[in-house]
Amino acid sequence: MNLLNRILLLSLFTLVSLVIAGCNGLSFRTNADEYVTYQATATTVDIYQPSELYNHDNEPLGEVMTTYCGDIRKDIATSAPSINSLQKELKVQTRERGGNALIITECGKVIYPACSIYLECSGLAYFLKS
């Protein structure tokens, strides 16, 4: 090996060592874990009609509810959440209570004087034993 090849090899080794040492302790921050957890939690809860649920041995866990109040004049950049995302939030609340079944009692737009857009979703959380 000639001297030039040795110098290039040594320079490459030094450069790689510096890059690896410089990245030591580097961390990346992301909300991907929260999103994946949220999606997984929502998918472990099924939505039922009242007549379907009463055919199962179940334990009622109480009411779950979520709302959205928006002002069109101020919130032009952000749009209102979809009904599907509100229902997903109810599923997450149900799962946090230990449930695996949800009856949605109402979900949609409601008139509320302080909000240009007011969405409300409520339901009943259950744990199905069978």
Long-range contacts (C-beta under 8 A, 24 or more apart in sequence): 38-88, 38-92, 41-91, 41-92, 41-95, 41-96, 42-88, 42-91, 42-92, 42-95, 43-91, 44-95, 44-100, 45-91, 45-92, 45-94, 45-95, 45-99, 45-100, 45-101, 45-102, 46-100, 46-101, 46-102, 47-87, 47-91, 47-101, 47-102, 47-103, 47-104, 48-101, 48-102, 48-103, 48-126, 49-103, 50-103, 53-101, 53-103, 53-126, 53-128, 56-101, 56-128, 56-129, 56-130, 57-128, 57-129, 57-130, 58-101, 58-126, 58-127, 58-128, 58-129, 59-126, 59-127, 59-129, 60-124, 60-125, 60-126, 61-94, 61-97, 61-98, 61-99, 61-125, 61-126, 61-127, 62-97, 62-124, 62-125, 63-122, 63-123, 63-124, 63-125, 64-90, 64-93, 64-94, 64-97, 64-102, 64-122, 64-123, 64-124, 64-125, 65-90, 65-93, 65-120, 65-121, 65-122, 65-123, 66-90, 66-93, 66-120, 66-121, 66-122, 67-118, 67-119, 67-120, 67-121, 68-117, 68-118, 68-119, 68-120, 69-112, 69-114, 69-115, 69-117, 69-118, 70-115, 70-116, 70-117, 70-118, 71-115, 71-116, 71-117, 72-116, 72-117, 73-116, 80-117, 80-119, 81-119, 83-107, 83-108, 83-119, 83-121, 86-119, 86-121, 87-121, 89-121, 90-121, 90-122, 90-123, 90-125, 93-125, 94-123, 94-125, 94-126, 97-125, 98-127, 99-125, 99-126, 99-127, 100-126, 100-127, 100-128, 101-125, 101-126, 101-127, 101-128, 102-126
